[in-house]
Amino acid sequence: MKKKFALLLALALTLSLSALPASALELEDAKDLLRQYYVDEIPEENLAMDSLDEILEALGDPYTSYMSAEEYQSFLESVNGTSVVGIGVSIQTAFDNGYRIMSILDNSPAQEAGLEAGDRIVAVDGTTLTSDMDVRGMIGGESGTAVTITVIRQADGLQKDYTLTRRAVAIPIVTYEQYGDAGIIDCTSFGESTVSTIQEALETLDKDVSIWIIDLRSNPGGTSNAAAGSAGLFSGSNVMVYFRDADGQYSYVYTSSSCPDLTDKPLIVLTSPYSASGSELFSAAARDHGFGIAIGQRTFGKGIAQIAFDEDNTQGLFDGDTLKITAYRFFSPDGTTNHIVGVLPTLLVSPENTFAAAMLLSSPEPLWVDGFLKLELAGYTFYIDLDEAKAAENIAAFTELLEALPPAAKLYKGTGAKIWTAIRPESLAAELNLEGFSSRCSFPDLPGDLDEKEQIETLACYGLVAGYEDGCFHPQDAITRAQFCTLLANALNLPASTKSPSFSDVSANAWYAPYVSAMAAKGFIVGCGDGTFQPDAAITYQEAVTILSTAAAWLSMDGYAISQETLKPQEWATYYEFADWAQAPARNLAELGITLDLSQPTAPATRAQAAGLLCQLMEATHLLWDGAAQE
């Protein structure tokens, strides 16, 4: 699919306006910047409001924000790495029933007090926080002074006060070391020194390690240039990210033609729900360019990019302060968004076992294969020392690693000197008596069609579909409209809507109401035209196809481009049995490479068909890691 591009971005986004006397940003100037650069059109009634705070609140975009000179300096220090006075936390700028802690710095008051990534700060020194408060300024202060923060823990919802003493905390944004046969890069932010430090790590240790692990857990991002440049060290010269502006024009970041590919060793990216923005850019580049795999959890889902307008790139409007404006939606090298949906790792593993599972894959290729496993996954070959895997400290991680293997993975057990014998994870678990092993994708009633079977098992492996209490999947059962919406909303990680359902027959108390509302909010469903949704009715095949086609246009650049094309007369002959409104959507999915059943589009869709279409959509839009050989 050809794409039109407006310009080639250098490794910095710089803009210049006409010179004016230096001062803090004036309201009318802020309005002009928002009107010109914001990614979506802003209603003029919003821009007519009397204060910038009111305009930004009406905008509802937590990433478009104004920062005073002091706030901006603190932000730059957290991105670029330095020593700051505070408690040692990275805080999400978005207010969501509090300010979420994204990461905890080592050797900080926050770490010593037991604060955790995911905790939401809801009050500081007894003052309940709101979206217009400067939480960084409230928590920061002079070294040696105390601050009490009130947090709600994500795991249990309990509220607790912590009193901490502020002090200088170092922010080393990248560190590296050799640990066994693995080179470990701990990257907490993508800033000014990130690329050079990762390059130093690769040049120093590559000859001595068999695998690289880059830890991006709780990395909230940084600059797209630093993330792209870091990825380039593992793949060489490549497009690393595309940007789409409000006019639908694309631009991109391409690493320089001289960008070195410094290693051919496998790379494992560690992810968490607090890996955001630049971390997701890096992870998606690893997925699309095939220079590594990921282990961990689905990432945060921030796929929009901001320009920080300040005195360095916008002459005369600022005096140390800045206005960050969401100017682009960004897409991976294969044209996939991570906004909201996040990046799914290759192996979905719990937080407590993420690092240990990665380390189990760090063994070098053995000369004598007896006592080893060989794993072929996403174009790479990994080796596991069974004695190490069965050790008490690793058994839980090993068990979960086997549970996480998708159907496309190939597992072999070494016997004798050089003989590898294929073995299924459940068979190996039984042979080794792994009592905690529980297959995520074992259903006794899956269809005989191998493609459908693998599609259902793949979704089950990532927790995107589940069976019934009897342990079966019931593939031939019809799927209702509410069930299909819930399936797709969960697969795309759409936030459950708290708004009242927009359909007269969807009760706010219904189990499916948050998912139906979330789908309607994204424009993926529109109801039946009479204000109803008919949630308990079976969804027809062509209705499912139409919804998935709409989702594809949001998920990917190719899906969006195809959706803009009208149905050609010659295409009608292929899709004529579909209703008029479903013919173009069916063509759109087929153009993405999705195999459709054209025989009975008006018949109720089965659970197997729904799962198969969803899995194909996720593969076609590159949300799932494939088995292509690494570059």
N, C-alpha and C positions, 0 to 999 in steps of 0.2 A: 504494500500500500504506500503510494507516494504521499509525502507530507510537504506542505508549503511552509517555509521558514522566513521570518522577517529579517533576522539578523543572527550573527554568530556572537554569543556572549564571550567576552574575555573572562579571565578568572577574577573579575571584580565587576560589580554593577555600580557604575558611577554616573551621576547625572549633574547637570549644571543649569542653574537658572540665572536670570539677570541679577546683577550685583545690586544689593541694597545695604544700608547701614546695618552692622551686626547688632542683633537684639534677640530676645526670646521670641518664639514663634507667635505671630499675631493670628487672631481668629480667621480673618479673611484669607490670609495666606494658607492656613491649614485647610480651609474649605477648597481653595484652588488645587492644592496638592491632592486631596481626596477625590475631587471631581475628575482630575486628570489621570490618576494612577490606580485608583482602587479597581480590583479585578471585576467587580460587578457594578452595574449602574446603581447609584445611590439616589433615592427619591429626593427631589428638590425640597420637599417639605421637611425632610430631615436636615438638609444642609441649611435651611432657614432658621434653625434653632439658635438660641442666644449664646450658647457656650459650647466649647469643644467637648467637655464632659458629656453634655446632653447628646451631641451628635454621635459620639463614640458608643454611648450606651444604646442609642436607637439602632446603631449599626449592628450590634449583637455579635461582633467579631472580637473575641478576646485577644487576638494577635495583632490587631490594629490598635496602637496605643501611643500615648504621648508620655515622654519621660523627661523629667527635669534634668539639669546638668548632673546633679548628684546621683540620680537614679541611673542615668545613662552610663556614667563612669563605673558604677557598681556592676551594671550589666556587662560592659566590656571586660572588666576584670574577671567575671565568672566565665566568660567565653574563652578568653585568651590566656588565662593562667597567670596568677600572681599571688600575692599574699594580701588577704583582706581581713578586716576585723569584723567578727560576727560569731555565729554559732556553727557555721559550716554546712549549710544546706543549699541546694539548688531548688528554686520554687517556680512552679508553673505560673505563667502570667495570667492565665485564664482563671476567673473566679467561678467555682463550681461547688457551692455549699462549703466554701472555704478555699484556701490555696493549697494545692497538692504539692507535697515534697517529691521531687523527681529523683534526687540523689543525695547521698550523705558523704561528705568528705572524710577521708581517713584522718585520724588523730584530731578530731574536732570535738567540741562540746556536745554537738548533736549525737555523734556516734557514741560517745561515752555515756550519754543519758539514755540511750536505747531507742532513739527515734528511728523510723524506718521509711524507706521509699514507699510512697502510697499514702502515708499519713496526711490528713488534711488539717491545716492550721485554721482554726475557726475564731481564735481570739488571741490578742497580745496584751499582756498586763491587764487582763480583765475587760478590754475593749473588744466587743464583737466586731469581726471584720465584715466589710461590705466591698462591693466590686470597685468602688471609687477610692479605696484607701491605698496608701503606699506601704504595703506590707514589708517590703525590703527595708525601708527607712525606719519602720517601727521596730523591726527585729535587730537591725544594726545599731551601733552605738560605740561608745568609748570602751577600750579594752579594760577589763576588770569590773565593769558594771554588770548588773544582773538583769535578766529579762525572763518573764514567765509567759510561756506559750501554751495554749490549749489546743489539743489535737484530738481528732477522731480517727481511730485506727481502722483501716480498711477491712482487715480480716474479721473483726468482731463487732465493729460499730461502737465500741466503748470510747468514752470521752475521758481524757486525762490531762492534768496540768504538769508541765515540766518547767522547772526553774533552772536556767543555765547562766553561766558567767561568760560574757563575751571575751574573746581573745583573738589574736592574729592567727589565721589559719592559712596554710599554704595550699595553693591550688595547682598541683602538678597535673596538667591535663593529659599527658601521656607518659607512662612509664613502661619499661619492658624488662624481661628477664628470661632466662632459660630454666625450665622446670621439667626435669626428666628429659624426655626426647622432644618436648614441645617448646616452641618459642611463644611466650605469653606477652601480648601487648594489651595493656589496660588503658583504654582511651575514654576519658570522662567528658570530652568536649572536642569539637572540631574548630580550632582556632588558629592563630598565627603560627604557632610552632608545631602543629600536629603533623603536617606532611613531612617536615624535616626530621622530626623525632622518629616517626615510623620508618622513614628511609634509613635512618641510622640503625634502627633495630634490625631491619632486614639485611643490611650490609654487614652488620657485626655478627649476627647469629645464624644466618641461613645455612651456612656450611655445616653447622653442628646440630641442627634439629631435623626431625622428620616431618613435622607438621607445624603450622602456625595457628594460634588461637588469638582472636582479637575480641576483647570483652567490651561490648557496647551496652551492657545492661545499665540502665539508669543514665545513659548518655542522652541529654535532652537536645542535642544538635549542635548548632554553631553556624558557621557559614557554609553555603553550598559549595563554594570554591574549595574550601579545605576538605570537605567530605569527598568531592569529586577527585581532587588531587591525591588524596589518600588511597582511594579505590584504584586510581591509575597505576600506583606502584605495584599492584597485583595483576594488572591486565594490560598495561601499556597504553598506547594511544587509542582512545575510544570516546564516543559520546557517553556521558555519565548521567545526564539528566536533561529532560525537556521541560520548558516552561510554556504555558499557554496564557495569554492575557485576555482581557475582557473582549477584545475584538476577534478572538479565535485564532490569533497569529501565534506561531511557535518560534521560540528561540531555544538555544541549548548551550550547555557547557561541554566543551570537548577538551580533553587533556591535550597538552601540546604534542606535536609530532615527535619531540625528543623525549617524551615521558618514558622512563625506563620500566620494564617489567622485571622486577628484581627477584622473583622466586617462581619456581614451578612446583613447590611443595603445596600440599592441600592446605586450605584455609578453613577454619571453623569460626563462624561469627556467633558470639553469644548474645542473645536478645532477651528483652523483658518487656512488660507492659509500659515501662518508662523509658524505652528506647524510642526517641522521637526525631522527626525532621531529618537532620543530616545523618543520623544513625540509620534511619529508614532508607535514605538515599543510598548510603553505602551498602546496606544489606540487599536492597533491590538490584543494585549494580552487580553484586556478587551472584545473585540468582540469574540475572539475564545474561551476563557475560560468561557465566560458568566458571568463575575463579574461586569458588568455595561453596560451602553449605552453611546452614545456620541451625543452631540448637538452642532451644529455650521456649519462649512464649511469644504469642502474637504481639507485635509492637503497637505503639501508642495510636498511630493513625493521624499524623499531621502532614498533609500533602499540599499545603499552601505555603508560598514563599513571600517574604516581606522585603521591601526596600527600607532601609533605615536612612531617612533624610536628616542630615546634620550639617554642621558648618563646614565639613570637609568636602561634601559633594553638592551642596546647595547653597550658593553664595548669598550672604546677606540676610537670610531668614532666621538663623539660629545663633545662639550664643551658648554653646555647650550642651543645649538640650537637643532632643530628637523627636521625630514623629515616625513611627514604624507603620507602614501601610502594606496590607496584603495586596500585592500587585500581580501575582501569578498562581496558577495551579501547576504543580509539577508532576512529572511522569517519569517512570523508570526508562532505561535504555530501550526496552521493548514496548514502551508506550503505555505502561500500567500505572494507575493512580494508587497511592497508599493512603489517600485521605479517608479518614474514618475506618476503612477496611484494614489498615495496617499492613504489615508484612508477616505472612505466616512462615514460621521457620520450616526447614526441611524435616526436622525431628521435633515434635511437640513434646517437651519434657518439663516437669515441674521445676519451680525455682530452686528447691533444695537439691535437686540432682543434676542441674544444668552443667556446672563446671566438671563434676566427676564423670558425667557421661562423655563430655568432650575429651577428657584426659584418657578415657578408656580407648579412644580411637587414635591415640598418638603413638602406638607401637610402630617401630620400623618394620619393613617387610622381613619376615623370619627366614633364615636359611633352612631350618627344619620346621615343617609346618605342623607337626603333631603338637596338640595343646594350644593351637591358635584358631581364631576365626578370621575369615576374610569377608568383608562387607563391600559390595559394589553399590554405590548410592550417588545419584545425580552426577554421574560422569567421573567419580573418584573411587579409588580403592583404598579401604582402610583395613587395619589389622588390629585384632583384639587378643591380648594375652589372657587365656582362660584362667590361669592361676591368679592373675591380678584381678580379673573380673569377679571371681568367686570369693575374694577376700572380704572379710566382714564389713570393712569400711566402704566397699564398692558394690556389694550385692544388690542394694536397693537401686542404685543408679543403673547397674547392668540390666536388672529386670525391667526397669522402665524403658531403657534404650531398646530392648527387644520388643516391648509393647508398642513403641513409637514407630517402628519400621513400616513404611507404606508398602503396598503390594508391589510397587515397581522395584523395590530394593531386592538385591540378591545376596543371600547369606550362605556361606560355605564353611564347613568344618574340616580342619586339617587332619589327615590320617597318614601315617607313614612319613616318608621324607618329603615328598613333593605332590601329594595327592589331595586335592580339594573336592569334597563331596557336598553337593547342595543339600541344604536342610532348612525346613521352615522354622520360624521363631518358636511356635508353640511346641513343635517336636523337640527342639533343643531345650526349651524350658522344662519339658517333662523328663527328658533324659538327665538333666542336671538337678532335677527336683527343686525347681525354683517355686517355692510355695506361694509367693506373692504374685506370680504372673497371672495376668488376666487379659486375654486377647481383646482388643478394642473392636475388631472387625470380623468376628466369627459368628455368622448367622447360618443355621442349618438349612434354611429354606431359600437361599439366594437363587436367582435364575441361572439356567444352564448356559446362557450366552456369556462367554468369557469376558467380553467388553463390559457388559452391564454389571457383572459380578465384581470386576475390579473397580469400576466407578463407585459402586456402593461401598465397597471396602475402603477405598481411598478416602471418601468423605467421613466414614466412621472412624478411620485412623486419626483424623484431625478433629474429632468430636463434633462434626457438622450434621450427622444424622445418627439416630439411635434406633434400637429395636423396641419391642414391646416387653411386657413383664414375662412373657413365656420364652424370651430369648430369641424370638424370631423377628424377621424384618417385615414379613407380609408384603412382598414386592408387588403382588397383583391387586392389592387393595386400592380403591380410588383415594385420591388425596383431596381434601376439601380446600376451598379458597383460603380459609383462615390458616390451615396447616401449611399450605404452600408459602403464604406470606411469612409465617414464622420461620420456615426453613430458610428462605432467602435472606430474611433480616438477620438471622443468626450467622449465616455464612459470610455476609458482608459486614458483620459487626456493627450494624446500624444501632445507634443508641435508642433504647426503649423510650418512646415519647411519653411525656407526662401530660400532654395536652389531651383534652377530651376528644374522643373519636369524632371524625367528621361525617360519619355515616349513621343514619337514624337507627339501623338495626345492629349496631355494634355497641354493646353496653360497656361503659367505662370499667365495669368490674369483671368483664370477660377475660379469661386467661390470655387470649390472643390480642386483646385491645392494644397494648403497647406496641406490638409488632405491626399490626395493621396500620396504626397511626403513623409509625415510623416510615413504613413503605409509602403511605400517602404523602407524608411530608417531603420525601425525596422525589415525588412525582412518578413513582414506579407503578402505582395503581390509581384509578380514577373512579372506581365503583361502577354501578349499573345504569347510571344516567337518571335515576329517579331518587337519588339521595340515599340509596341503600347499597350494601356491599354483598349481601347474601353469603355470610361467612361459612355457613354449614353446607352450602351446595358444593358438589364436586366441581373442581376446576377442569375446564376442558383443555385438551392438548394445545389448541391454538391460543387460548388465554395465557397458559403458562409460557408459551413461546413469545408472546407479545410482551409480557412482563420482563422476561429475561433479556429480550432485545433492548428494551428501555434501559435496563441495568447495564448492559454492555456498552451503551453509548456514554454512560457516566464513568464506567470503569476504565475504558481504554481509548487511546487516540484513534486506533483503527475502528473501534466500535462507533466512536463519534463521527468519524469521516464517512463510514458506510451509511450511518443513519441520515446523513444529509443528501443521499442520492435517491432520486425517484425510481420507482419500479419501471423497468423497461418492458415494452410490449412482449418481447420474446421470453421474458422471465415469467410472465403471467401463466404461460402454458405449464410451467412447473408447479406453481402454487395456486392454481385456479380453484382447488377444492377448499382452500382456506377462505374465510370471510374476507371481504374487501379490506377491512381494517387490520387483518392479520397477515396479509400477503407480503407486504414490505418487511415487517418484523421477521417473518420466516426467512425471506431472502437474506436479511442482514445477518442472522445467525449462521446460515449456510455459508455466507461469504467469509465468516470468521473461522470456518473449518468445522463447524458443529454438524454432526450427522443427525438429520431429522427423519421422523417417521411421517411420510406424506400421505399415508393411506386413509387415516380416519381423524382428521384434525378436530372435528366437532365432538369426538368421543371423550368421556372423562379420562383424565391423565391418571396413570397408576403411580404408586410410590416409586417403583423402579424407574419409570420414565422420568419422573421429576428429579430423582437423584442423578440419573444419567445425564440429563440436560444440564443440571447445575454443575456437575463435575466437569463436563466438557466446556462449559462457559468459563470455569475457573482455570482450566488448562489453556483455553484459547486466549484468555486475557492475561495469562502468565502469573496468576496468583499462586499457582502451585509450582514447586520446583520440578523441572523435568530431568530426564536422564541424559541430556546432551553432553558430549565430551567437553572437558574443560578446554579453554582457549590457551 
